[in-house]
Amino acid sequence: IQEVLLGEPLIAPHFQIVIDRENAMDKLIIQVESKTKLSEEDKKLLAKKLAYDLREVIMVSPIVEVVDPGTLPRFDGKPRYVIDKRVL
């Protein structure tokens, strides 16, 4: 996932993977920061492209959300890339 995201020049090296469950189905949400502020239309197009590229690699259809720079939380020390919100 990281390799695909960092291969996209419009994406900053800040991302978060959220695993959640809805109606007994797991869903994979990948939140990525853009390097610069993008229009909503550009965010949608970039999210669609990244979702396609990721699906080709991980064989799962993720939901990709492109957010503005500085939106995702920063952690001191080791980054926390994956957040599992499922209640098992």
PyMOL Python script that loads the backbone (N, CA, C, O; Angstrom):
from pymol import cmd

cmd.read_pdbstr("""\
ATOM      1  N   ILE A   1       0.843  -1.188   0.000  1.00  0.00           N
ATOM      2  CA  ILE A   1       0.000   0.000   0.000  1.00  0.00           C
ATOM      3  C   ILE A   1       0.884   1.245   0.000  1.00  0.00           C
ATOM      4  O   ILE A   1       0.666   2.176  -0.775  1.00  0.00           O
ATOM      5  N   GLN A   2       1.875   1.245   0.874  1.00  0.00           N
ATOM      6  CA  GLN A   2       2.757   2.403   0.975  1.00  0.00           C
ATOM      7  C   GLN A   2       3.467   2.680  -0.350  1.00  0.00           C
ATOM      8  O   GLN A   2       3.604   3.835  -0.754  1.00  0.00           O
ATOM      9  N   GLU A   3       3.911   1.635  -1.016  1.00  0.00           N
ATOM     10  CA  GLU A   3       4.620   1.801  -2.290  1.00  0.00           C
ATOM     11  C   GLU A   3       3.725   2.461  -3.336  1.00  0.00           C
ATOM     12  O   GLU A   3       4.174   3.345  -4.066  1.00  0.00           O
ATOM     13  N   VAL A   4       2.470   2.042  -3.413  1.00  0.00           N
ATOM     14  CA  VAL A   4       1.529   2.633  -4.373  1.00  0.00           C
ATOM     15  C   VAL A   4       1.289   4.098  -4.033  1.00  0.00           C
ATOM     16  O   VAL A   4       1.323   4.959  -4.912  1.00  0.00           O
ATOM     17  N   LEU A   5       1.046   4.377  -2.757  1.00  0.00           N
ATOM     18  CA  LEU A   5       0.742   5.751  -2.354  1.00  0.00           C
ATOM     19  C   LEU A   5       1.926   6.684  -2.579  1.00  0.00           C
ATOM     20  O   LEU A   5       1.760   7.792  -3.088  1.00  0.00           O
ATOM     21  N   LEU A   6       3.110   6.237  -2.204  1.00  0.00           N
ATOM     22  CA  LEU A   6       4.281   7.097  -2.349  1.00  0.00           C
ATOM     23  C   LEU A   6       4.724   7.229  -3.806  1.00  0.00           C
ATOM     24  O   LEU A   6       5.517   8.112  -4.134  1.00  0.00           O
ATOM     25  N   GLY A   7       4.223   6.367  -4.670  1.00  0.00           N
ATOM     26  CA  GLY A   7       4.508   6.478  -6.095  1.00  0.00           C
ATOM     27  C   GLY A   7       3.669   7.534  -6.791  1.00  0.00           C
ATOM     28  O   GLY A   7       3.915   7.857  -7.953  1.00  0.00           O
ATOM     29  N   GLU A   8       2.689   8.069  -6.098  1.00  0.00           N
ATOM     30  CA  GLU A   8       1.820   9.113  -6.664  1.00  0.00           C
ATOM     31  C   GLU A   8       2.387  10.483  -6.281  1.00  0.00           C
ATOM     32  O   GLU A   8       2.435  10.816  -5.097  1.00  0.00           O
ATOM     33  N   PRO A   9       2.821  11.286  -7.269  1.00  0.00           N
ATOM     34  CA  PRO A   9       3.478  12.563  -6.955  1.00  0.00           C
ATOM     35  C   PRO A   9       2.591  13.594  -6.241  1.00  0.00           C
ATOM     36  O   PRO A   9       3.120  14.509  -5.610  1.00  0.00           O
ATOM     37  N   LEU A  10       1.288  13.474  -6.321  1.00  0.00           N
ATOM     38  CA  LEU A  10       0.408  14.448  -5.665  1.00  0.00           C
ATOM     39  C   LEU A  10       0.156  14.131  -4.192  1.00  0.00           C
ATOM     40  O   LEU A  10      -0.455  14.926  -3.479  1.00  0.00           O
ATOM     41  N   ILE A  11       0.631  12.961  -3.737  1.00  0.00           N
ATOM     42  CA  ILE A  11       0.353  12.506  -2.374  1.00  0.00           C
ATOM     43  C   ILE A  11       1.560  12.739  -1.470  1.00  0.00           C
ATOM     44  O   ILE A  11       2.694  12.430  -1.837  1.00  0.00           O
ATOM     45  N   ALA A  12       1.300  13.291  -0.277  1.00  0.00           N
ATOM     46  CA  ALA A  12       2.334  13.467   0.750  1.00  0.00           C
ATOM     47  C   ALA A  12       2.592  12.113   1.418  1.00  0.00           C
ATOM     48  O   ALA A  12       1.774  11.203   1.284  1.00  0.00           O
ATOM     49  N   PRO A  13       3.696  11.962   2.125  1.00  0.00           N
ATOM     50  CA  PRO A  13       3.987  10.672   2.761  1.00  0.00           C
ATOM     51  C   PRO A  13       3.233  10.457   4.077  1.00  0.00           C
ATOM     52  O   PRO A  13       3.748   9.805   4.985  1.00  0.00           O
ATOM     53  N   HIS A  14       2.040  10.992   4.181  1.00  0.00           N
ATOM     54  CA  HIS A  14       1.218  10.831   5.386  1.00  0.00           C
ATOM     55  C   HIS A  14      -0.079  10.141   4.990  1.00  0.00           C
ATOM     56  O   HIS A  14      -0.859  10.665   4.195  1.00  0.00           O
ATOM     57  N   PHE A  15      -0.298   8.963   5.554  1.00  0.00           N
ATOM     58  CA  PHE A  15      -1.528   8.236   5.259  1.00  0.00           C
ATOM     59  C   PHE A  15      -1.933   7.422   6.472  1.00  0.00           C
ATOM     60  O   PHE A  15      -1.140   7.194   7.385  1.00  0.00           O
ATOM     61  N   GLN A  16      -3.171   6.994   6.461  1.00  0.00           N
ATOM     62  CA  GLN A  16      -3.705   6.196   7.559  1.00  0.00           C
ATOM     63  C   GLN A  16      -4.654   5.161   6.970  1.00  0.00           C
ATOM     64  O   GLN A  16      -5.451   5.465   6.082  1.00  0.00           O
ATOM     65  N   ILE A  17      -4.558   3.941   7.473  1.00  0.00           N
ATOM     66  CA  ILE A  17      -5.427   2.858   7.036  1.00  0.00           C
ATOM     67  C   ILE A  17      -6.402   2.572   8.169  1.00  0.00           C
ATOM     68  O   ILE A  17      -5.989   2.285   9.293  1.00  0.00           O
ATOM     69  N   VAL A  18      -7.683   2.651   7.876  1.00  0.00           N
ATOM     70  CA  VAL A  18      -8.714   2.405   8.880  1.00  0.00           C
ATOM     71  C   VAL A  18      -9.490   1.164   8.460  1.00  0.00           C
ATOM     72  O   VAL A  18     -10.013   1.093   7.348  1.00  0.00           O
ATOM     73  N   ILE A  19      -9.561   0.194   9.354  1.00  0.00           N
ATOM     74  CA  ILE A  19     -10.347  -1.012   9.104  1.00  0.00           C
ATOM     75  C   ILE A  19     -11.580  -0.919   9.983  1.00  0.00           C
ATOM     76  O   ILE A  19     -11.474  -0.750  11.198  1.00  0.00           O
ATOM     77  N   ASP A  20     -12.732  -1.028   9.376  1.00  0.00           N
ATOM     78  CA  ASP A  20     -13.991  -0.897  10.107  1.00  0.00           C
ATOM     79  C   ASP A  20     -14.925  -2.012   9.667  1.00  0.00           C
ATOM     80  O   ASP A  20     -14.648  -2.709   8.691  1.00  0.00           O
ATOM     81  N   ARG A  21     -15.996  -2.179  10.363  1.00  0.00           N
ATOM     82  CA  ARG A  21     -16.976  -3.208  10.023  1.00  0.00           C
ATOM     83  C   ARG A  21     -18.342  -2.553   9.927  1.00  0.00           C
ATOM     84  O   ARG A  21     -18.744  -1.776  10.793  1.00  0.00           O
ATOM     85  N   GLU A  22     -19.050  -2.888   8.846  1.00  0.00           N
ATOM     86  CA  GLU A  22     -20.393  -2.359   8.621  1.00  0.00           C
ATOM     87  C   GLU A  22     -21.263  -3.498   8.111  1.00  0.00           C
ATOM     88  O   GLU A  22     -20.955  -4.106   7.086  1.00  0.00           O
ATOM     89  N   ASN A  23     -22.345  -3.789   8.818  1.00  0.00           N
ATOM     90  CA  ASN A  23     -23.251  -4.873   8.431  1.00  0.00           C
ATOM     91  C   ASN A  23     -22.507  -6.194   8.225  1.00  0.00           C
ATOM     92  O   ASN A  23     -22.699  -6.871   7.215  1.00  0.00           O
ATOM     93  N   ALA A  24     -21.667  -6.550   9.179  1.00  0.00           N
ATOM     94  CA  ALA A  24     -20.903  -7.805   9.181  1.00  0.00           C
ATOM     95  C   ALA A  24     -19.874  -7.894   8.049  1.00  0.00           C
ATOM     96  O   ALA A  24     -19.335  -8.969   7.785  1.00  0.00           O
ATOM     97  N   MET A  25     -19.604  -6.782   7.388  1.00  0.00           N
ATOM     98  CA  MET A  25     -18.608  -6.749   6.311  1.00  0.00           C
ATOM     99  C   MET A  25     -17.478  -5.796   6.700  1.00  0.00           C
ATOM    100  O   MET A  25     -17.719  -4.667   7.127  1.00  0.00           O
ATOM    101  N   ASP A  26     -16.250  -6.270   6.544  1.00  0.00           N
ATOM    102  CA  ASP A  26     -15.110  -5.399   6.803  1.00  0.00           C
ATOM    103  C   ASP A  26     -14.953  -4.427   5.646  1.00  0.00           C
ATOM    104  O   ASP A  26     -15.217  -4.763   4.492  1.00  0.00           O
ATOM    105  N   LYS A  27     -14.516  -3.211   5.976  1.00  0.00           N
ATOM    106  CA  LYS A  27     -14.212  -2.254   4.917  1.00  0.00           C
ATOM    107  C   LYS A  27     -12.863  -1.621   5.204  1.00  0.00           C
ATOM    108  O   LYS A  27     -12.497  -1.389   6.356  1.00  0.00           O
ATOM    109  N   LEU A  28     -12.142  -1.351   4.148  1.00  0.00           N
ATOM    110  CA  LEU A  28     -10.803  -0.798   4.214  1.00  0.00           C
ATOM    111  C   LEU A  28     -10.854   0.638   3.711  1.00  0.00           C
ATOM    112  O   LEU A  28     -11.180   0.891   2.551  1.00  0.00           O
ATOM    113  N   ILE A  29     -10.531   1.568   4.592  1.00  0.00           N
ATOM    114  CA  ILE A  29     -10.535   2.987   4.243  1.00  0.00           C
ATOM    115  C   ILE A  29      -9.093   3.472   4.316  1.00  0.00           C
ATOM    116  O   ILE A  29      -8.429   3.321   5.341  1.00  0.00           O
ATOM    117  N   ILE A  30      -8.624   4.047   3.240  1.00  0.00           N
ATOM    118  CA  ILE A  30      -7.265   4.570   3.207  1.00  0.00           C
ATOM    119  C   ILE A  30      -7.362   6.083   3.052  1.00  0.00           C
ATOM    120  O   ILE A  30      -7.836   6.592   2.036  1.00  0.00           O
ATOM    121  N   GLN A  31      -6.905   6.784   4.077  1.00  0.00           N
ATOM    122  CA  GLN A  31      -6.920   8.241   4.072  1.00  0.00           C
ATOM    123  C   GLN A  31      -5.516   8.716   3.726  1.00  0.00           C
ATOM    124  O   GLN A  31      -4.541   8.310   4.358  1.00  0.00           O
ATOM    125  N   VAL A  32      -5.420   9.571   2.726  1.00  0.00           N
ATOM    126  CA  VAL A  32      -4.118  10.071   2.281  1.00  0.00           C
ATOM    127  C   VAL A  32      -4.150  11.592   2.233  1.00  0.00           C
ATOM    128  O   VAL A  32      -5.180  12.195   1.929  1.00  0.00           O
ATOM    129  N   GLU A  33      -3.016  12.198   2.534  1.00  0.00           N
ATOM    130  CA  GLU A  33      -2.905  13.654   2.447  1.00  0.00           C
ATOM    131  C   GLU A  33      -2.320  14.031   1.095  1.00  0.00           C
ATOM    132  O   GLU A  33      -1.380  13.404   0.609  1.00  0.00           O
ATOM    133  N   SER A  34      -2.888  15.055   0.505  1.00  0.00           N
ATOM    134  CA  SER A  34      -2.306  15.594  -0.719  1.00  0.00           C
ATOM    135  C   SER A  34      -1.144  16.512  -0.332  1.00  0.00           C
ATOM    136  O   SER A  34      -1.100  17.031   0.784  1.00  0.00           O
ATOM    137  N   LYS A  35      -0.213  16.706  -1.253  1.00  0.00           N
ATOM    138  CA  LYS A  35       0.922  17.591  -0.981  1.00  0.00           C
ATOM    139  C   LYS A  35       0.489  19.044  -0.933  1.00  0.00           C
ATOM    140  O   LYS A  35       1.027  19.840  -0.162  1.00  0.00           O
ATOM    141  N   THR A  36      -0.491  19.385  -1.767  1.00  0.00           N
ATOM    142  CA  THR A  36      -1.028  20.747  -1.797  1.00  0.00           C
ATOM    143  C   THR A  36      -2.546  20.665  -1.714  1.00  0.00           C
ATOM    144  O   THR A  36      -3.132  19.605  -1.932  1.00  0.00           O
ATOM    145  N   LYS A  37      -3.166  21.774  -1.402  1.00  0.00           N
ATOM    146  CA  LYS A  37      -4.625  21.800  -1.318  1.00  0.00           C
ATOM    147  C   LYS A  37      -5.202  21.598  -2.723  1.00  0.00           C
ATOM    148  O   LYS A  37      -4.820  22.289  -3.667  1.00  0.00           O
ATOM    149  N   LEU A  38      -6.126  20.644  -2.844  1.00  0.00           N
ATOM    150  CA  LEU A  38      -6.743  20.323  -4.133  1.00  0.00           C
ATOM    151  C   LEU A  38      -8.226  20.669  -4.098  1.00  0.00           C
ATOM    152  O   LEU A  38      -8.833  20.744  -3.030  1.00  0.00           O
ATOM    153  N   SER A  39      -8.795  20.877  -5.266  1.00  0.00           N
ATOM    154  CA  SER A  39     -10.242  21.083  -5.354  1.00  0.00           C
ATOM    155  C   SER A  39     -10.945  19.769  -5.027  1.00  0.00           C
ATOM    156  O   SER A  39     -10.337  18.701  -5.106  1.00  0.00           O
ATOM    157  N   GLU A  40     -12.206  19.846  -4.666  1.00  0.00           N
ATOM    158  CA  GLU A  40     -12.969  18.632  -4.360  1.00  0.00           C
ATOM    159  C   GLU A  40     -13.015  17.701  -5.568  1.00  0.00           C
ATOM    160  O   GLU A  40     -12.941  16.482  -5.418  1.00  0.00           O
ATOM    161  N   GLU A  41     -13.137  18.270  -6.754  1.00  0.00           N
ATOM    162  CA  GLU A  41     -13.161  17.466  -7.984  1.00  0.00           C
ATOM    163  C   GLU A  41     -11.832  16.729  -8.179  1.00  0.00           C
ATOM    164  O   GLU A  41     -11.816  15.544  -8.512  1.00  0.00           O
ATOM    165  N   ASP A  42     -10.717  17.442  -7.969  1.00  0.00           N
ATOM    166  CA  ASP A  42      -9.401  16.810  -8.102  1.00  0.00           C
ATOM    167  C   ASP A  42      -9.198  15.724  -7.050  1.00  0.00           C
ATOM    168  O   ASP A  42      -8.590  14.692  -7.335  1.00  0.00           O
ATOM    169  N   LYS A  43      -9.702  15.950  -5.833  1.00  0.00           N
ATOM    170  CA  LYS A  43      -9.610  14.929  -4.777  1.00  0.00           C
ATOM    171  C   LYS A  43     -10.362  13.667  -5.188  1.00  0.00           C
ATOM    172  O   LYS A  43      -9.871  12.555  -4.992  1.00  0.00           O
ATOM    173  N   LYS A  44     -11.551  13.840  -5.755  1.00  0.00           N
ATOM    174  CA  LYS A  44     -12.351  12.686  -6.188  1.00  0.00           C
ATOM    175  C   LYS A  44     -11.638  11.906  -7.292  1.00  0.00           C
ATOM    176  O   LYS A  44     -11.590  10.677  -7.259  1.00  0.00           O
ATOM    177  N   LEU A  45     -11.092  12.619  -8.256  1.00  0.00           N
ATOM    178  CA  LEU A  45     -10.379  11.956  -9.355  1.00  0.00           C
ATOM    179  C   LEU A  45      -9.141  11.216  -8.851  1.00  0.00           C
ATOM    180  O   LEU A  45      -8.871  10.090  -9.268  1.00  0.00           O
ATOM    181  N   LEU A  46      -8.395  11.853  -7.957  1.00  0.00           N
ATOM    182  CA  LEU A  46      -7.198  11.226  -7.404  1.00  0.00           C
ATOM    183  C   LEU A  46      -7.566  10.008  -6.554  1.00  0.00           C
ATOM    184  O   LEU A  46      -6.891   8.981  -6.621  1.00  0.00           O
ATOM    185  N   ALA A  47      -8.622  10.115  -5.764  1.00  0.00           N
ATOM    186  CA  ALA A  47      -9.076   8.987  -4.938  1.00  0.00           C
ATOM    187  C   ALA A  47      -9.474   7.805  -5.816  1.00  0.00           C
ATOM    188  O   ALA A  47      -9.163   6.657  -5.499  1.00  0.00           O
ATOM    189  N   LYS A  48     -10.155   8.088  -6.907  1.00  0.00           N
ATOM    190  CA  LYS A  48     -10.580   7.025  -7.824  1.00  0.00           C
ATOM    191  C   LYS A  48      -9.365   6.333  -8.455  1.00  0.00           C
ATOM    192  O   LYS A  48      -9.327   5.107  -8.560  1.00  0.00           O
ATOM    193  N   LYS A  49      -8.377   7.130  -8.872  1.00  0.00           N
ATOM    194  CA  LYS A  49      -7.160   6.566  -9.463  1.00  0.00           C
ATOM    195  C   LYS A  49      -6.412   5.709  -8.446  1.00  0.00           C
ATOM    196  O   LYS A  49      -5.982   4.599  -8.763  1.00  0.00           O
ATOM    197  N   LEU A  50      -6.255   6.218  -7.225  1.00  0.00           N
ATOM    198  CA  LEU A  50      -5.540   5.467  -6.195  1.00  0.00           C
ATOM    199  C   LEU A  50      -6.277   4.184  -5.830  1.00  0.00           C
ATOM    200  O   LEU A  50      -5.646   3.146  -5.627  1.00  0.00           O
ATOM    201  N   ALA A  51      -7.603   4.243  -5.744  1.00  0.00           N
ATOM    202  CA  ALA A  51      -8.392   3.046  -5.420  1.00  0.00           C
ATOM    203  C   ALA A  51      -8.162   1.972  -6.483  1.00  0.00           C
ATOM    204  O   ALA A  51      -8.007   0.795  -6.159  1.00  0.00           O
ATOM    205  N   TYR A  52      -8.140   2.381  -7.745  1.00  0.00           N
ATOM    206  CA  TYR A  52      -7.890   1.432  -8.833  1.00  0.00           C
ATOM    207  C   TYR A  52      -6.481   0.839  -8.717  1.00  0.00           C
ATOM    208  O   TYR A  52      -6.308  -0.378  -8.786  1.00  0.00           O
ATOM    209  N   ASP A  53      -5.476   1.708  -8.539  1.00  0.00           N
ATOM    210  CA  ASP A  53      -4.086   1.245  -8.440  1.00  0.00           C
ATOM    211  C   ASP A  53      -3.905   0.296  -7.256  1.00  0.00           C
ATOM    212  O   ASP A  53      -3.222  -0.721  -7.373  1.00  0.00           O
ATOM    213  N   LEU A  54      -4.510   0.624  -6.126  1.00  0.00           N
ATOM    214  CA  LEU A  54      -4.398  -0.227  -4.936  1.00  0.00           C
ATOM    215  C   LEU A  54      -5.095  -1.565  -5.138  1.00  0.00           C
ATOM    216  O   LEU A  54      -4.572  -2.606  -4.738  1.00  0.00           O
ATOM    217  N   ARG A  55      -6.265  -1.544  -5.754  1.00  0.00           N
ATOM    218  CA  ARG A  55      -7.008  -2.784  -6.003  1.00  0.00           C
ATOM    219  C   ARG A  55      -6.184  -3.741  -6.865  1.00  0.00           C
ATOM    220  O   ARG A  55      -6.228  -4.955  -6.666  1.00  0.00           O
ATOM    221  N   GLU A  56      -5.444  -3.200  -7.808  1.00  0.00           N
ATOM    222  CA  GLU A  56      -4.599  -4.028  -8.671  1.00  0.00           C
ATOM    223  C   GLU A  56      -3.492  -4.723  -7.875  1.00  0.00           C
ATOM    224  O   GLU A  56      -3.051  -5.807  -8.255  1.00  0.00           O
ATOM    225  N   VAL A  57      -3.044  -4.120  -6.789  1.00  0.00           N
ATOM    226  CA  VAL A  57      -1.936  -4.657  -6.000  1.00  0.00           C
ATOM    227  C   VAL A  57      -2.420  -5.529  -4.847  1.00  0.00           C
ATOM    228  O   VAL A  57      -1.891  -6.619  -4.631  1.00  0.00           O
ATOM    229  N   ILE A  58      -3.427  -5.057  -4.100  1.00  0.00           N
ATOM    230  CA  ILE A  58      -3.833  -5.783  -2.884  1.00  0.00           C
ATOM    231  C   ILE A  58      -5.050  -6.677  -3.088  1.00  0.00           C
ATOM    232  O   ILE A  58      -5.439  -7.412  -2.181  1.00  0.00           O
ATOM    233  N   MET A  59      -5.653  -6.618  -4.274  1.00  0.00           N
ATOM    234  CA  MET A  59      -6.798  -7.471  -4.629  1.00  0.00           C
ATOM    235  C   MET A  59      -8.018  -7.249  -3.729  1.00  0.00           C
ATOM    236  O   MET A  59      -8.853  -8.141  -3.575  1.00  0.00           O
ATOM    237  N   VAL A  60      -8.111  -6.079  -3.151  1.00  0.00           N
ATOM    238  CA  VAL A  60      -9.248  -5.672  -2.328  1.00  0.00           C
ATOM    239  C   VAL A  60      -9.616  -4.268  -2.781  1.00  0.00           C
ATOM    240  O   VAL A  60      -8.736  -3.468  -3.098  1.00  0.00           O
ATOM    241  N   SER A  61     -10.905  -3.962  -2.815  1.00  0.00           N
ATOM    242  CA  SER A  61     -11.342  -2.628  -3.225  1.00  0.00           C
ATOM    243  C   SER A  61     -11.421  -1.705  -2.009  1.00  0.00           C
ATOM    244  O   SER A  61     -12.369  -1.792  -1.229  1.00  0.00           O
ATOM    245  N   PRO A  62     -10.436  -0.825  -1.844  1.00  0.00           N
ATOM    246  CA  PRO A  62     -10.466   0.082  -0.709  1.00  0.00           C
ATOM    247  C   PRO A  62     -11.298   1.328  -1.007  1.00  0.00           C
ATOM    248  O   PRO A  62     -11.562   1.663  -2.162  1.00  0.00           O
ATOM    249  N   ILE A  63     -11.696   1.992   0.050  1.00  0.00           N
ATOM    250  CA  ILE A  63     -12.279   3.325  -0.062  1.00  0.00           C
ATOM    251  C   ILE A  63     -11.113   4.281   0.170  1.00  0.00           C
ATOM    252  O   ILE A  63     -10.461   4.217   1.211  1.00  0.00           O
ATOM    253  N   VAL A  64     -10.847   5.157  -0.779  1.00  0.00           N
ATOM    254  CA  VAL A  64      -9.740   6.099  -0.639  1.00  0.00           C
ATOM    255  C   VAL A  64     -10.313   7.491  -0.410  1.00  0.00           C
ATOM    256  O   VAL A  64     -11.189   7.949  -1.144  1.00  0.00           O
ATOM    257  N   GLU A  65      -9.802   8.151   0.619  1.00  0.00           N
ATOM    258  CA  GLU A  65     -10.204   9.520   0.935  1.00  0.00           C
ATOM    259  C   GLU A  65      -8.959  10.399   0.863  1.00  0.00           C
ATOM    260  O   GLU A  65      -7.994  10.180   1.595  1.00  0.00           O
ATOM    261  N   VAL A  66      -8.985  11.389  -0.018  1.00  0.00           N
ATOM    262  CA  VAL A  66      -7.878  12.339  -0.124  1.00  0.00           C
ATOM    263  C   VAL A  66      -8.238  13.547   0.737  1.00  0.00           C
ATOM    264  O   VAL A  66      -9.291  14.159   0.559  1.00  0.00           O
ATOM    265  N   VAL A  67      -7.351  13.879   1.671  1.00  0.00           N
ATOM    266  CA  VAL A  67      -7.603  14.997   2.580  1.00  0.00           C
ATOM    267  C   VAL A  67      -6.533  16.065   2.386  1.00  0.00           C
ATOM    268  O   VAL A  67      -5.489  15.815   1.782  1.00  0.00           O
ATOM    269  N   ASP A  68      -6.807  17.257   2.904  1.00  0.00           N
ATOM    270  CA  ASP A  68      -5.879  18.380   2.776  1.00  0.00           C
ATOM    271  C   ASP A  68      -4.604  18.146   3.584  1.00  0.00           C
ATOM    272  O   ASP A  68      -4.602  17.363   4.534  1.00  0.00           O
ATOM    273  N   PRO A  69      -3.522  18.825   3.203  1.00  0.00           N
ATOM    274  CA  PRO A  69      -2.267  18.708   3.953  1.00  0.00           C
ATOM    275  C   PRO A  69      -2.471  19.079   5.427  1.00  0.00           C
ATOM    276  O   PRO A  69      -3.197  20.021   5.745  1.00  0.00           O
ATOM    277  N   GLY A  70      -1.816  18.321   6.322  1.00  0.00           N
ATOM    278  CA  GLY A  70      -1.888  18.608   7.749  1.00  0.00           C
ATOM    279  C   GLY A  70      -3.130  18.098   8.448  1.00  0.00           C
ATOM    280  O   GLY A  70      -3.315  18.373   9.634  1.00  0.00           O
ATOM    281  N   THR A  71      -3.990  17.360   7.753  1.00  0.00           N
ATOM    282  CA  THR A  71      -5.248  16.878   8.323  1.00  0.00           C
ATOM    283  C   THR A  71      -5.065  15.653   9.209  1.00  0.00           C
ATOM    284  O   THR A  71      -5.668  15.567  10.280  1.00  0.00           O
ATOM    285  N   LEU A  72      -4.252  14.719   8.779  1.00  0.00           N
ATOM    286  CA  LEU A  72      -4.093  13.467   9.525  1.00  0.00           C
ATOM    287  C   LEU A  72      -3.232  13.684  10.767  1.00  0.00           C
ATOM    288  O   LEU A  72      -2.328  14.520  10.763  1.00  0.00           O
ATOM    289  N   PRO A  73      -3.518  12.926  11.833  1.00  0.00           N
ATOM    290  CA  PRO A  73      -2.752  13.105  13.074  1.00  0.00           C
ATOM    291  C   PRO A  73      -1.295  12.696  12.896  1.00  0.00           C
ATOM    292  O   PRO A  73      -0.972  11.788  12.130  1.00  0.00           O
ATOM    293  N   ARG A  74      -0.434  13.384  13.616  1.00  0.00           N
ATOM    294  CA  ARG A  74       0.993  13.061  13.638  1.00  0.00           C
ATOM    295  C   ARG A  74       1.292  12.444  14.997  1.00  0.00           C
ATOM    296  O   ARG A  74       0.712  12.834  16.010  1.00  0.00           O
ATOM    297  N   PHE A  75       2.192  11.488  15.004  1.00  0.00           N
ATOM    298  CA  PHE A  75       2.541  10.800  16.240  1.00  0.00           C
ATOM    299  C   PHE A  75       4.025  10.977  16.522  1.00  0.00           C
ATOM    300  O   PHE A  75       4.848  10.944  15.608  1.00  0.00           O
ATOM    301  N   ASP A  76       4.358  11.164  17.782  1.00  0.00           N
ATOM    302  CA  ASP A  76       5.765  11.186  18.182  1.00  0.00           C
ATOM    303  C   ASP A  76       6.260   9.747  18.188  1.00  0.00           C
ATOM    304  O   ASP A  76       5.574   8.845  18.669  1.00  0.00           O
ATOM    305  N   GLY A  77       7.432   9.546  17.661  1.00  0.00           N
ATOM    306  CA  GLY A  77       7.963   8.186  17.625  1.00  0.00           C
ATOM    307  C   GLY A  77       7.437   7.419  16.428  1.00  0.00           C
ATOM    308  O   GLY A  77       7.343   7.952  15.322  1.00  0.00           O
ATOM    309  N   LYS A  78       7.096   6.162  16.660  1.00  0.00           N
ATOM    310  CA  LYS A  78       6.667   5.269  15.587  1.00  0.00           C
ATOM    311  C   LYS A  78       5.300   5.687  15.040  1.00  0.00           C
ATOM    312  O   LYS A  78       4.353   5.853  15.809  1.00  0.00           O
ATOM    313  N   PRO A  79       5.188   5.860  13.718  1.00  0.00           N
ATOM    314  CA  PRO A  79       3.893   6.234  13.136  1.00  0.00           C
ATOM    315  C   PRO A  79       2.860   5.122  13.303  1.00  0.00           C
ATOM    316  O   PRO A  79       3.196   3.938  13.313  1.00  0.00           O
ATOM    317  N   ARG A  80       1.625   5.517  13.429  1.00  0.00           N
ATOM    318  CA  ARG A  80       0.531   4.555  13.561  1.00  0.00           C
ATOM    319  C   ARG A  80      -0.255   4.577  12.257  1.00  0.00           C
ATOM    320  O   ARG A  80      -1.151   5.400  12.070  1.00  0.00           O
ATOM    321  N   TYR A  81       0.091   3.665  11.363  1.00  0.00           N
ATOM    322  CA  TYR A  81      -0.513   3.649  10.042  1.00  0.00           C
ATOM    323  C   TYR A  81      -1.869   2.966  10.012  1.00  0.00           C
ATOM    324  O   TYR A  81      -2.728   3.336   9.211  1.00  0.00           O
ATOM    325  N   VAL A  82      -2.078   1.973  10.872  1.00  0.00           N
ATOM    326  CA  VAL A  82      -3.307   1.176  10.812  1.00  0.00           C
ATOM    327  C   VAL A  82      -4.120   1.370  12.086  1.00  0.00           C
ATOM    328  O   VAL A  82      -3.608   1.244  13.198  1.00  0.00           O
ATOM    329  N   ILE A  83      -5.403   1.680  11.894  1.00  0.00           N
ATOM    330  CA  ILE A  83      -6.341   1.802  13.008  1.00  0.00           C
ATOM    331  C   ILE A  83      -7.459   0.801  12.756  1.00  0.00           C
ATOM    332  O   ILE A  83      -8.155   0.877  11.744  1.00  0.00           O
ATOM    333  N   ASP A  84      -7.624  -0.128  13.677  1.00  0.00           N
ATOM    334  CA  ASP A  84      -8.652  -1.164  13.548  1.00  0.00           C
ATOM    335  C   ASP A  84      -9.818  -0.800  14.458  1.00  0.00           C
ATOM    336  O   ASP A  84      -9.704  -0.871  15.681  1.00  0.00           O
ATOM    337  N   LYS A  85     -10.936  -0.410  13.860  1.00  0.00           N
ATOM    338  CA  LYS A  85     -12.119   0.001  14.617  1.00  0.00           C
ATOM    339  C   LYS A  85     -13.142  -1.119  14.758  1.00  0.00           C
ATOM    340  O   LYS A  85     -14.224  -0.908  15.306  1.00  0.00           O
ATOM    341  N   ARG A  86     -12.808  -2.302  14.269  1.00  0.00           N
ATOM    342  CA  ARG A  86     -13.758  -3.409  14.339  1.00  0.00           C
ATOM    343  C   ARG A  86     -13.949  -3.860  15.782  1.00  0.00           C
ATOM    344  O   ARG A  86     -13.007  -3.881  16.575  1.00  0.00           O
ATOM    345  N   VAL A  87     -15.169  -4.214  16.098  1.00  0.00           N
ATOM    346  CA  VAL A  87     -15.467  -4.827  17.387  1.00  0.00           C
ATOM    347  C   VAL A  87     -15.725  -6.293  17.089  1.00  0.00           C
ATOM    348  O   VAL A  87     -16.745  -6.647  16.497  1.00  0.00           O
ATOM    349  N   LEU A  88     -14.805  -7.132  17.497  1.00  0.00           N
ATOM    350  CA  LEU A  88     -14.910  -8.556  17.159  1.00  0.00           C
ATOM    351  C   LEU A  88     -15.640  -9.325  18.230  1.00  0.00           C
ATOM    352  O   LEU A  88     -15.818 -10.537  18.107  1.00  0.00           O
TER     353      LEU A  88
END
""", "prot")
cmd.dss("prot")
cmd.show_as("cartoon", "prot")
cmd.util.cbc("prot")
cmd.orient("prot")
